[in-house]
Amino acid sequence: MLTTAEILKRVRELEIKSKRLTRHLFTGEYHSAFKGRGMSFREVREYAAGDDIRFIDWNVSARFNHPFSKLFEEERELSVMLLVDVSASSLFGTVRARKKDLITEVCAVLAFSAVNNNDKVGVIFFSDRIEAYIPPKKGREHVLYIVRQLLTIEPKRKGTHLGEAIRFLNQSMRQKGIVFLLSDFLDDNGFEEALKVGGKKHDFIGIKFYDRMDMELPAIGLIEAEDSETGSRQWVDTNDYLVRTNYQQSFFNQTELCKSIFQKAGCDLLHLRTDEDYVKILQRFFVGRHRPG
């Protein structure tokens, strides 16, 4: 367990890193990728060449005997909700970082990106039950509180139930918002129907985190493997080519299933490996979202 001094140090490090990224890399990208609720009237000004004639204010124009245009601005305020998987499998990692560490960093970046754009941000922590809920709010202090919770939360349960988390979101978040579901998606419970409901209501983005060893087993002989969520153990001969092939195929099957579920629900799904540069992947996603056509 981290000491108070270590927590404060880590929070500060994440704040500095996240602010640098949001300032230099995601300025504009986040704003453009996620649209506000609509347009609101701001003011009237004299008509200028190139103004859309549909927005001429005829009453004001008649009063001053000169054309005036209405100006509108985007209603920016949005609510961003982070659905964070804190099940036991998130503690796995063999290269550079655990899945949990990467999830924490990505959440910090998304949270700071949101408050920098004057949006609200909240969190739902889940295992196979809802572990904690932080309602959406604005401001730096709120994000720092979220980061502290990301670093220190100790879930009561080890399993994963994505459907339970999405259903809780659907019930608690009434207005349309932006939802990021951050998980390794290792879940035998169905979540397809809950995602379809959530995808119709919200701008829903899944981020699938995985480790290189989730995908391929090294040939290191006979090992005893334990399922971190159920505690079940079994001996595995990693020198057996067929064992390694089946293990890899199982990973690909699960990945394809996730892709299919998100596609059918009309939602986006990103993939992040623990040894990859998540900054480039997020930036590519943001830019791709607001590119014309």
N, C-alpha and C positions, 0 to 999 in steps of 0.2 A: 504494500500500500504506500502511496506517495505521502510524504510529509507536507505540512502546510506550506513550508518554504519552497518545496519542489513544485507544488501545484501552482503557486503564484508565479514562479519562474517560468513554468511551462505555459501558463496563460499569457504571460507577457510576450514570450517568444512567438506564440501563435497569433497574437494581436499584431505584432510587428510584421510578421511574414504575410498575414492575410491582408493587412492594410497596404503593404507594398504591392502585392499582386492585384488587389482591386484598383489601386491607383494607377499602376503602370500597364496592366494587361487587360483588365476587365472594364475599364472606364468606357462607357458607351455600349460595349458588347452586351452586358447584362441588361441595361436599360432597353436596348433595341430588341433583345431576344424575347422579353416578356412585356407585353403591352398592358396598358392600364385599362380601366373600366370603360372608357369612352372619352368623348370630347366635351369640354365645358367652355361656356362663353367667357372671354377675358375682357375685351374692350372693343371700342369702335375707333377706327382711325381713317384718315383720308384715303380714298381709293388710289392705288398705285398701279402702274402698268404691270400686267402679269397676274394681278389678283383675280381670284375666281369670282365671276360675276354672280354666281349663285349666292354669294355671301354679302352682296350689297345690301346695306340697311336702307330701305327705301324711305322710311319715316324720317330718319336723320338727314338723309340726302335731300329730301324735299324741304326740310326746315332750313337748311343752310344753302340750298340751291347749288349743291356741289356733291358729287358722289362720295359716300363713305362705306367702308367695308367692316364687317364684323370679324374679329379675331378670336380664334378658339385655341385652347391648349388641351393636351392630353391629361385626363385625370389619372395621375400616376399611382396613387396609393394602392398598394396591393398587400395581401397577406401571403407570406411564404411559410410553408410548414415542412419541417424536416422529420421524416419518419425514420428513426434510427434503430437498426437491429443491434441489440446488445446481448444476443444469445451466445452460448459458450463457443460456438464455431468461429465467432469474430475474433477470438483471441489467438487464432492460428496464423502463423507467418514464418516463413523460412528464409526469406531474402529481404534485407533492408528494413522491413516493417511488418507488424501484424496488421491484419485487416482492420482491427479496431483503431490503430494509430492513423491509418490512412483515412478512415471514415471520419475521425475527429478533425483532421486537417481540412478535409473537403467541406465538412459542415461549417468550420470556422470561416473559410473563404466565402461560402455561400451566404452565411449570416451577415458578414461584414459588407458583402456586395449589396445585400438587401437594405441594410440600414443606411448605407451610403446613398441609396436611391430613395430614401425616406419611406421605405416599405416596412411593414411589420414582419417579425419572424418569430416562429414558435417551434416547439419540438414535441414529438411523441416518441418516447423510448419504449421499445417492446422486446419481449422474448416470445414465449408462447402465451403471454398475457401482457397487458399494458403495465409497464413498470413505472412510468412517470409521464406527466403531461405538463408542459410549460405553454400557457396560452400566448398567442402572438402579441408582441408589443414592439415599439420603436426604441431606438437609442443604443448608444455604446455600452452603457452599464448593463442593459438587458442582454446584449450579446456576450459580454464578459461573464455574466452569470451562466449563460448557456454553455460557454466553453468550459467553465469550472465543472458543470454537471457532466459534460461529455468526458472529462478527465477522471471524474471521481465516482460516477454511478456504479453501484454494485447490484446487479440484478438478482432478484429472489429466485428466478427460475433459469434453466439452462436451454430449454427448447426454443423452437421458432414457430410462430404462427402468423404469417403475413396477412392472411385474410382477416384475422382478429384486429390487427393494427389498422388496416384499410377501412374496415367497418366502423371502428372508433372514430377515425378521421371523418368519414362520411356523415356521421351523426353530430360531431362536434364543430365542424367547419361549415357553416351555413352558406356563406357567400363564396363565389368563385375565387379560387386562389391558385398559387403555384405550389405544387407538392413535389418534393424530392424523396424518393424511397431508397434508402441506402442500406444494402444488405448483400449477403453472399447467395441469397435465395435457396439455401439448402433447407427445404421445407417440403415434407410429404403431404401436408394439408393443402387443400385447394384454395387458391386465391383469385381464380379467374373471374368469377361473378362479381366479387367485391371490387376488383379493378375496373371492370366494365362500368359499374356505377360511378366509381371515383373518376374515371377517365371522361365521362360525359359531363361531369360537374366541374372538374378542375383541369388545369394545365399540369399534367402528371408526367413526371420523369423518373424512371428507375435508374439507379446506378448499381451495377453488379460488381462486387469486389471479389477477387480471387487471387490465390497464391499459385506460384508455378507448380508447387507440389499437389495442388488440387487437380491439376491437369495431367501431370505425368509422375509416375513413381520412378525413383532412381533404382538401379540394380545393385542393391546392397545386401542381398541375402535374406535370410528368414527374420522377420520382425513381428513383434506383437503390436497390433494397431488398436487404438481405443477411440470409440466415437465420443467426442467431447460432450455431446448433448444427451446421449442415452446411457453412456458409461459402458456399453457392450464392447467386448474385446474379441479379437480373433487373430490367429497367426496367419501371416501373409508371406509367401515366397516371392520376393521381388525379383529374383533371378529368372523366374518363369516368364517368358516372353508373352504367353497368352494372358497371364494375370495382369501384366502391365498394359497390354493392348485393351483388355476389357475395362480396366480402370480408366484409361484415357477415353474410350468410347462412351463410358457412362457419363463422364464430364461433358463431352460434346452433346450427348443426348439431352442432358439437363439444360445446357446453354441454349440449344435450339428450342426446347420447350418454353423457356422463359421468353425468348424472342417472339415466338408464336403467340403467347398469351398477351404480351404487350402490343403486338401488331394488331391483334383482333380487337383489343380495347381502344385502339387509336392513340396509344401512348408511346413516348420515346423510351429507349433503353440504351444506356451506355455501359461499356465494360472497362473496368480498371484493374490491372494486375498490380500487386503490391510493389513490384520493382519498376513500374512504369512512371513516367512523368505525368501526373494527373493534370498539371497546369495546361499542357498542350492539348490534352483531350477535352478539357472543359472549354478552353478558348475556341477550339475548332467547332465544338457543339454550339456555343453562343453565336459565333460568326455565321455558321451554317443556317441558324434559325432565322436570321434577319436578312439573309442574302436574297435579293429579288429573284423570283422564279423558283 
